[in-house]
Amino acid sequence: MKFGCLSNEQFAIEVPSDTREDVSYEVSIRNTYYKRKDKVLRAWRCSCPGWMAHHVTKPGYECKHIRRVKARNYCGWKQSIHGGKPVIRKEEGNENTDYLCPACGNLAYPEDQLKVPE
């Protein structure tokens, strides 16, 4: 059985603005319905004005916040792609076993159980 990091299924993080201390943006990966393709696809999203203005006319557009998060904060580990094994965590007195991502420490689930559209 191959495992994958939970960040493959759900991911969101707050990113502070470079220019204003009182502003932050949410960068996330969300399942988005694309009417033209009649399909649900996973897409990076940002709540910043730049991304909001350009993502419709430029499919796949990534603002600086998305690029920064992808480089520094996003894990996306999958055993079938990246290799390695999940870390097994079993607590005394508890019969449950947790599997953790070896890259970031987040929970890991069997890849076939992650809810990720194709």
N, C-alpha and C positions, 0 to 999 in steps of 0.2 A: 504494500500500500504506500503510495506517494503522498506527501503532505505539502501544504502551502500556507504561507503567512496570511493571517486574517486581513492584512492590508490589501490583498488582492480583491477582497469582497467589498470592504468598506474602508474609506479613508477620508479624513477631513482634518484640517489644521488651520489655526488662525495665524496670519502673517501680518506683522506690523507694517504700516506704510513707511516708505523711506523719507517722505517729506513732512508728514504730520504725526505727532506723537499720540494724538487722541483718536487716530483712525487705524483700523486693522481690517484685513480682508480674509474671507474664508476660501481656501484652496481645497478642492476635493475631487474625488473621482465619483461620478454618479452615473447610474443607468439613465440614458436619455433616449426618448423616442424620436426617431427621425422620420418625418412624414414622407419625404421623397423616396426613401428606401423602404418604408414600411417595416422598420426594424428597430429593435432596442439595442443600442450600442453603449459601451462604456466610454465616457469622455471626461477629460480634465475640465474643470470649471473653476472660475475665480469670480469673486464678487466685486472686483475692481472695475472702475469705469472703462478702462482701456479694453479689457476682455469683453465686457458687455457690449461695447461699440463694434468690435471687430470680429467676434466669433461667428456671427451670422454670415457675413460676406466673405470671410476667409476661413473655411472649414479647417480644423486642426490648428488654428491660431493659438499660440501659447504666449501669454504675457510674461513679464519678468518674474512675477510671483510664482507662477507655475514652474518655470524653468528652475528657479531657486529651490523650490520644494522637491522637485524631482531629483535634483542633484544632491540635496542634503538630508531630506527627511523621509522620503518614500522608500519602503523596503521592497515589496513585491516578490519576495523569495518564493520560488517553487522548486521542490525537490527534483521534479522531472526535468527542469531546465538548468538549475544552478548546482545540483548535486547536494551533497551533505545529508545530514539526518537531523530530524527534530530533537530537541532536548526533552527528555522525559522528566516530568516532575510528579512525584507521588508523595503525598503528605501522610505522616503516621496517623493512624486512626481513621483515615478516610480511604475508602475503597476506589475512589475515582482517580484516574490518571490524566494529567494534563500534558499536552504536547506543546512545546514552545518553539518559536522560530529561532534558529541558531544565529541569524543575522541581527535581529533587533530585540528578541525576547518577547514579542507579542505572541498571542495564542496562535497555534497552527492546527489546521484541520485537514482531513483527507481531501486531496485536490478534487475528487469527484463530488464532494459535498459542498464546495464553495459555490456560492450563487453568483457566477460571473457569466454574462452573455458572451456568445462567440463573436 
